[in-house]
């Protein structure tokens, strides 16, 4: 399939980046197979447990698919994955897809009630769980989870946590005797190799990820094989230097988030790269891995990059291998961008996305012109427009409205929720729920979430406008604005956090 979109943004792509995007009519299983056949001995994954080559990853994937088949998992069934960044996550994820099943990827930081709702909604036939689960989640699985549980190895955890896990699982088993708790290692040792992949069409569901996203209450975002492959190919195409040499991707982002799934795992398999995985958020651990393994790519979020820059011994680490980083999830301050680039000699650019869009739709050019405060340009094969809130019609440059996006990376809908899917997906466009504006060159700028807009009788107030005024005061470290409901109308309320060692009064801010 070829996706072709054009707009003023195309004129500002880096040299070598084209608007067209070719997305093969393949499943993600076929993509892994093609990569393993091309680079069988190349390292696919490093984690604290060791290395897996692409040949080994393929073999382990086939074994895990055989395990699933032996436990009665069929094509189209849902399998819950609740694992940290690890080689086991990668094997389990591709093993589920190899079987033709759907990976329901849950976060380890989920709240118990949230996990119960997800399990009830998607009804997985089997769960693959970290050992141990964080406190509270074991009870959620006991109450609403499937009958078959596969426990991934916990040798990397501390002895005290292993003791806690044994007590927790003893409780689970005592309360529901029919549940089968199986060990990853035992199953994989007995599994047959060479299990054939289950053919599925590219538009078949590959993963379900739960998010509040554009709709408020968490809903299961359904991403197809084509959606996930398209987004990985878009990100690969965005860097004209991608694949000229062996790429190494440092991954501190959770693979259980859509950004980690596409911008790290999917991208790495797409280009035959090596994933350097860590579940640690300790800056010293991340910097040590960067210095040791010399990554070329390092996707992240502003808070992560800022934490690294605050390390007093930062310059003692060898970070010059990092070529490109796309930052998402929050605005990227110019000072942070410039500071990180000075240390690494690489490029750090701001991007934008949401789980419903696979997730990445926009990014600033990696080597070309970047605009401060902008989320950048639509990726190849992606179109974006700004739609007026009052008129429902596309508005021109400089006007504020809702950001709509279109492209092959979009979700197919929400799991078990056709009504909300129809509200959000309109004639091939995804309504993001974000307010934005586009300049005359096709660069997009986020304003606020529509749900955060403060409605007054005479006009709309954007919280960001109030916050920017507050930030001009030198004594403030942080600020936020919101609408406080009164009888009528709403009142604008601001919250201010003084910088350490500073004080400020309400009157000084008025």
N, C-alpha and C positions, 0 to 999 in steps of 0.2 A: 504494500500500500504506500502511495506517495501523498504526503500532506504538503500543500502549497498555500501559504498565506502571505499577503503583501500589505505593506503600509509604510508610512513615512519612516518608521523605525529601521527598515531594511537598509536604508542609506547609511546608517551609523553602525552597522555590524563591523566587527573586526575583519580585516582582509582574510579571505579564505573561508569565511562563514557565509553560507548561502541560505536563502529563505526556505528552500525545499528540504523535506525530511523523508527519507525512505525508511519505512518500517516493514521488515520482512513478515510474511504471513507464517509466523512461527509461534510456538509456545515458548515459555521461558525454559522448559526442559530441553527443547531443541537448541535453544541458544547456549545453554550450559554444555550440551554435548558438542556443539560446533567449536566452542572455545577449548574444551578438553582435548578434542582431536587435533587442534592446531598447536596447542602448547601443553602437551601432556605432563612434561616434567617441570614446568614453571610453577613456582609457589603460588597457590591460590589464597591461602589463609595462614596467618600467624596469630596465635593466641598464647597466653602464658602456658598452655598445655603442650604447645609444639606447633609443627608445620604440617600442612596438607598440600600436596601438589594438586594440580587440576585432575590428573589421572586418579589420585587417591580420593579427591572430592567426588568425582563421578562414581567411583566404586562404592563409597560410603553412602552416597545418595541412593544408588540402586539397592543397596542392602536395606536402607531404612524404608524405601518404598515396599520392598518385599515383606518387611516386618508389618507395615500397615496393612498390606493385603492379607497377611496371615491372621491379623486381628479383626478382619471383616470390614476394613475401610474400603469403600467403593468410590468410583469416580463421582464427583459432585458432593461427597460428604464433607463436612467441616471438621477440621482438626485444630484444636486450640494449641498455640505455642506461647509459652510464658517462660522465656529464657533470657539470660543476660547476653551481652556481646560475647560470643564464643564460637568456636568451630562447630559445636553442637547445634547452635542456632542455624548456621548456614546449611549444615547437612539436613536438619529437620525440615527447614523451609523448602529446600529443593526436593527433598524426599516426598513431602506432601504433594508438591506440584507434579513430580514424576509419576505419582500414583493417580494423578488426575483429580485429586481432592483440592479443597480450598483451605488455605492457611488463615486462620483467625488469629491475628497477631495482637496479643495483649501486653500491656506494659506492666513491669514489675512494681511500678509505683501506683498502680490502680488502687482505688479505695474498695474495700470489700463489697459495699452495696453496688458500686459501679460494676464490679466484676460479676456479681449475681445477675444484674440486668443483662449484661452481655451474654452470659451463658444461657440464660432463659431465651434470649432473642435468637441466637444462632444455633442453639442445640447441637454442640459438637458431639461427634461419636467417639472421640478420643482426645485426651489432653497430654501434652508433653510439657513437663514442669521442671523448673529449676529446683535443685535440692540444696538448701531448704527454700521454701517460699517465705516472703516477708510475713511477719505476724499478722493474723487476721485473714489473710487470703486463703489459707488452708481450710478455714471454716466455710468460706464462700464456695470453694470447690466441693467440699463435702456436701453442702446443701443442694447445689444446683448443677454440679459437674457431671461428666459422663462416667460410665461404669469402668472404663479402662484408663488408667493413668500410667504414663511412662515417666520415670524419674531420671533426670539427667544427673551425671556424676557431680558430687559435691566435694571432691578431694581438695579443691582450691579454697574451700571455706575453712574457717577456724574450727577447732575442736568443739568449742562451746556451741557454735551454731549447728554443728552436726548432731550434738546431743539434743538441742532443741528440736531439730527435724525428726529425730527418732520418736520423741515424745508426741509431737504433733501427728505423725503418721500412725502411731499406735492409737491415738484418739479417733482418727478417720476410720481405721480398720475396725475398731471396736463398735463404732456406731453404724457402719454399713458393711456387713460381712460379704455382700455380693460384689463389692467393688474389687477389681483386680488391679493390684499395684505391681508394676513390672519395672525391672531395672534396665536402663539403656545398655549398659555394657554386656549383660547376659544376652539380651535380644540381638545385639549387633554381632556378637561372636557366633551365634547360631544361624544368622541370616544367610541366604544364598546370594551370590554375586551375579551380576549381569541381568538383573530383573528388567524387563522391557518397559519403556515408558508408555503411559496411557495416552493415546492421541486425543488431544482436545483442540477445538478451534481457537484461534487467537483471541476471539471476543469472549471466550469462556471466563468466568470469575477465577482469579488466581488468589486474591487476598481480600480479607475484610478487616478494616481497622476502624475502631470506634473513636469518634471525635464529636465535640460540640459544634465545631466548625461554623457553618453559616446558619445553623438552625436552632441553636440553644441546647436542648437536651442531647446527650450523646446518641449518635446513630451510627450504624455500621456502614462505612463507606466501602463499596464494592469496586475494586480495581481489577480490570481484566489483564490477561497476559499481554495483550497489545498495549494497554495503558501504561503498564510498568516498563515494558520494553521501549516504548516510544519516549518516555521521559528520560530513561538512561541514555538513549541515543541522542536526544536533544542536548543533554548536558555534555556528552562527549563531543558533539558537533560545535558546541559553544566555544571550546578552546581549540583554535586551529593547530596548536602544537600537540594535541592529545594523541597518544599512541606512537609518537616518533621514537620513543624509547620505552623501556619497561616502566609502567606506572606503578607506584606504590601509594596506597590510600590509607592514611592514618585515621582511624575511626574511634572517636570518643563519644560521638552521638549514639544514642540507643538505636540499634537496628529495628527495634519494635516501633519506632516512629517512621512515618512515611518518608521523611527526608533521609534518614539513614538507610532505608530500604532501597530508595532509588538513587540518591546522590552518592552513596557509598557502595553497598553490595551490588546493586544492579549495574552501576557504572563500571565497577571493577571487572565484573564478569564480561561485560560488553567489550572491553578493550584488552582483556587478558591480563589484568593487573593483579597485584597482591594486596590483600586486605591486612592491615596491621590493627588488630582488635584489642581494645581495652574496655573494661567496664568501670574503670576508675575515673573519677573526676578530679583527682589530686594533680595539680599543675606539675609537680615534680615528676610524677609517673609519666605523664603525657610528654613532657619535655625530654625525659630520658629515652622514651621510645622514639621520639623524633630524631634525637641525636644519634641513636643506635641504628635505626633502620633507614634513615634518610628518605622520608616520604616525599613524593612529588606533589601530591594533592592532600588537602586537609580541610574538608567541609566542616562547618561549625556554626556557632551562634555568637553574637557579640559578647555575651557574658563569659563564654569560654575563652575567647581571644583576650578579653580584658584581664581575666584571671592569670593568664600566662604572662602578660606584659607586666603585671605587678610583682613578679618574682624578682628579688634583688640580684640574683645570680643568673639572670636570663642570658646574658651575653657569653656565659661560659658554655652554653650548649651550641652544638653545630646545627643550625637551622636553615642553611642556605640552599638545601636541596628542595625546599618547598617552592613550587612554581606558581600554584594557583589555589585560591580558596574562595568559595562562595558562601557568604554569610546570610542566614535567614532567621526567621522567627521574630525579629525585632529590628528597629532602625540601627544602622551602623554609624556611630559618630565619626566624623572626619578625623578627629585626633586619634582615635583608636585605629582607624584604617592606616593612617600615615605612620603611626608608631610601630604597628605590626610589620608593615612593608619595609621599614627601615631596618628592622632586626633580621628579617628573613630574606630580603632582596626579592621576594616574590610579590604576587599581586593578590590583594584581598578586595573583593567587590561585593556589593549588596545585591541580594536577590529577593524574590518574593514567591510565595506559593501557599497552597492550602491542601489538606489531605484530599479533598474532593477533586483536585486537579493533578494528582499523581506523584508529587505535589507541586513541582516547580513550573512556573509559567513565565517569569521575568528574571532578568539579571542584567547588571551593567556589563558593558564590554570588558573583557579581561585585560586587553592590551590597549584599547582605544580610549575614547573620551568617556569619562564617568562624570555624573552630575550629582553634586552633594544633595542629599536628601531624597534622591530618586531611587525607586526600586529597579530602574533600568528599562530594558526593551523586551518585548515579547520574544521568546525563544523561537528558533526555526520551527515552522509548522504550526505556530501559535498565532492567533489573532486576538486582539483585545479592543474594547471600546468602552466609553463612558456614557452611561444612560441617565438622563435626567430623572430625578425622583418624582417630580410633579407631572412630567409629560410622558414618560416611558419611551422617549425617543433619544437617539444618539445625539450628544452635544459636542460642540467643537472644542479645539484646543483652549486651555485655560479655564474651562467651565468645570464645575464640580458635579459629580453624579456617582452612581453605583458602577463599580468595575465589573464588566462582563468579559469572560474569556472563552475561547473556543480552540480545540486542538485534539490530537489523537490521544493525549495523556489523561483526558478527563475520565472520571468515574462513570460507570454505567448506571449508577443510582444508589440509593440507600437500601440496605438489606431489610426485607419485610416492610417497606414503607414507600409504596408507590405514590401515595398522595404527596408527601413531602418531596420526593424525587421530581415529580411533575412541577412543583413550585420552583424548584431550584434549577432544573434543566429545562431550558426553553428554546426550542428550535435549534438544538445543537450547541447552545450557549450555556455556560455556567454562571449563575448570578452569585458573586462572591460574598455579598453582604458588606463589602468594604467601600467606603467613599474614596474617590480618587480623582485626579485630573491628569490630562496629557498635555504636554507642550507641543509646539509646532513641529518638533523633530521626532516625535514619537516616544519620548521618555515619559514614564508614568511616575506619579507622586501620590503616595497614600495620604489621606487626610484623617480618617477615623473609621471605626466600625459604625455602620448605620444605627445599630442599636444603642450606641453611645451618644448620638446627637441629642442635644438639649433643645427641645421645642419650646419657644416662647411665642406669645401671640403675634409679635411683629416680625420675628425672624428666627432662623436657626442659629444656634451657637455650637461651634465645634470645640470640644474640650482641648484639642491640641493648640488652638489659638490662645486660650487662656493660659495653658501651661507654658507656652513659649514666652509670654509676657512675664510670668512669674520667674522663669529661669534667668531672666535678665538681672535679677537681684543677686549680687555676689555672695550673699550669706546662705543661699539655698543649695542643698545637695540634690533634692528631688522634689517633684511637685506633681499633683494630679488634680483634674477638675471633673466634676460630674453634675448631673441634674438631680436635685433633691425634690421629691414630690411634696407639694403643699396643696392647699385646697384648690388653688388655680391662680396663676399658672405655676410652672416649675420654677425653682430657684436654682441659680448656679452656685455650687459650693466648691471651694478649692481646698486642697490639703497641701501643706508645705512641710518639708523636712529640712531643718537647718543642717549645715555642714558641721562636722566635728569641731568643737571649740567655738562655734558661732551661735549667736542668738538673734532672733528677729521677732518683731511684734506684728500683730495683725494690722495696725495702723501703717506700719512701714510698707506693707505690701499693697495697700489700697491706693 
